[in-house]
Amino acid sequence: MKPIRLAIAIFSLVLGCSSLTYAQSSTTASASAIPVLPTPVPSLSKLNVSSTLAKMQTTAAEGNPDAPAPVQIVGQFLQLTSAQQPIFGELLQARQTAVTPLFQGIAQREQQIELLVESGGNPAQIGTLMLQIYALQQQIVQIQQEFLANLANLLDPDQQQRLAAVSLAAQLQPVVPAFEVLQLF
């Protein structure tokens, strides 16, 4: 029973550290005149490696193979120019190439932890694997932040405002059903 408690304690410590990292990184402000919302750091506590990898591979909208690809939808919404479109594609490809092995490394370590916990394995090994997962997650966050910075540099002010509007909509999406139920709009 003690190895499980130790594993839980280490896991809690890792999650706590990721929360502190998020709190520090989300306080950056933009000095430009364009109101660009701070980009949220991915929630590492809810990271599902297999579904994230599957989403990255998706080329068409779910349920309709004839629907435009997410890249096309984003390009149309942001009104990317013909010069911006290939650069956007290159940025996406570079990000996917960089994060895919990191996600795979996380999945492997999660499987190792599961096997160790089930077999009553060494808590030190479990802790080491958890710290390795945390380091991989931080690398993913860094890559995502670099991707978003490069994307922001690619966009003109109008396009940046459109991206900020989508970011705001994503933040509001979880609360919209409550407003609908209360008929507040």
Buried (B, 14 or more C-beta within 10 A) or exposed (E): EEBEEBBEEBBEBBBEBBEEBBEEBEEEEEEEEEEBBBBEBBEBEEBEBEEBBEEEEEEEBEEEEEEBEBBBEBBEEBEBEEEBBEBBEEBBEBBBEBBBEBBBBBBBBBEBBEEBBEEEBEBEBBBBBBBBBBEBBBBBBEBBBBBBEBBBEBBBEEBBBBBBEEBEEEEEEEEEEEEEEEEEE
